[in-house]
Amino acid sequence: MGDHLNDEIRENASGPAKASCDAGSVEQHKLTEQIAADKHLAGKDAVRKPNRGLRFNKIVPPSAG
């Protein structure tokens, strides 16, 4: 899902902010709102991971045997 959202943000950023024609007009979400949505979804994905970015290691010096 993250790749799809990144593609959508990239596509929306390259397109016009507003478009209008005889049938009506279209306006996209602001880029800041899209970035906030991406950060929110990335945070939700990070919480689902089992180690959550923390790793604990036990360091034993060679002389301690």
One Martini backbone bead per residue (centre of mass of N, CA, C, O) as a GRO file, in nm:
protein
   65
    1MET     BB    1   0.054   0.064  -0.017
    2GLY     BB    2   0.294   0.265  -0.012
    3ASP     BB    3   0.355   0.272  -0.316
    4HIS     BB    4   0.080   0.374  -0.404
    5LEU     BB    5   0.086   0.640  -0.244
    6ASN     BB    6   0.343   0.753  -0.367
    7ASP     BB    7   0.230   0.760  -0.654
    8GLU     BB    8  -0.008   0.949  -0.596
    9ILE     BB    9   0.153   1.191  -0.493
   10ARG     BB   10   0.323   1.225  -0.748
   11GLU     BB   11   0.082   1.264  -0.943
   12ASN     BB   12  -0.055   1.507  -0.796
   13ALA     BB   13   0.194   1.700  -0.808
   14SER     BB   14   0.205   1.706  -1.134
   15GLY     BB   15  -0.063   1.818  -1.128
   16PRO     BB   16  -0.323   2.006  -1.113
   17ALA     BB   17  -0.515   2.177  -0.880
   18LYS     BB   18  -0.708   2.275  -1.118
   19ALA     BB   19  -1.016   2.186  -1.301
   20SER     BB   20  -1.206   2.294  -1.593
   21CYS     BB   21  -1.534   2.257  -1.745
   22ASP     BB   22  -1.843   2.197  -1.862
   23ALA     BB   23  -1.900   1.966  -1.641
   24GLY     BB   24  -1.673   2.097  -1.442
   25SER     BB   25  -1.483   2.059  -1.140
   26VAL     BB   26  -1.142   2.007  -1.008
   27GLU     BB   27  -0.996   1.918  -0.681
   28GLN     BB   28  -0.727   1.874  -0.494
   29HIS     BB   29  -0.540   1.794  -0.257
   30LYS     BB   30  -0.320   1.892  -0.059
   31LEU     BB   31   0.007   1.822  -0.012
   32THR     BB   32   0.010   1.833   0.298
   33GLU     BB   33  -0.219   1.622   0.329
   34GLN     BB   34  -0.074   1.389   0.182
   35ILE     BB   35   0.171   1.376   0.370
   36ALA     BB   36   0.014   1.322   0.630
   37ALA     BB   37  -0.109   1.055   0.532
   38ASP     BB   38   0.158   0.909   0.484
   39LYS     BB   39   0.264   0.928   0.778
   40HIS     BB   40   0.030   0.782   0.911
   41LEU     BB   41   0.056   0.510   0.754
   42ALA     BB   42   0.353   0.459   0.832
   43GLY     BB   43   0.298   0.443   1.138
   44LYS     BB   44   0.105   0.203   1.128
   45ASP     BB   45   0.313   0.005   1.004
   46ALA     BB   46   0.528   0.029   1.233
   47VAL     BB   47   0.346  -0.087   1.466
   48ARG     BB   48   0.308  -0.381   1.336
   49LYS     BB   49   0.580  -0.437   1.401
   50PRO     BB   50   0.751  -0.628   1.627
   51ASN     BB   51   1.012  -0.424   1.694
   52ARG     BB   52   0.970  -0.109   1.642
   53GLY     BB   53   1.294  -0.028   1.609
   54LEU     BB   54   1.385  -0.224   1.835
   55ARG     BB   55   1.709  -0.337   1.966
   56PHE     BB   56   1.841  -0.594   2.170
   57ASN     BB   57   2.172  -0.625   2.306
   58LYS     BB   58   2.425  -0.839   2.423
   59ILE     BB   59   2.725  -0.739   2.573
   60VAL     BB   60   3.033  -0.931   2.564
   61PRO     BB   61   3.324  -0.944   2.682
   62PRO     BB   62   3.600  -1.145   2.638
   63SER     BB   63   3.693  -1.147   2.954
   64ALA     BB   64   3.413  -1.264   3.084
   65GLY     BB   65   3.337  -1.558   2.952
   0.00000   0.00000   0.00000
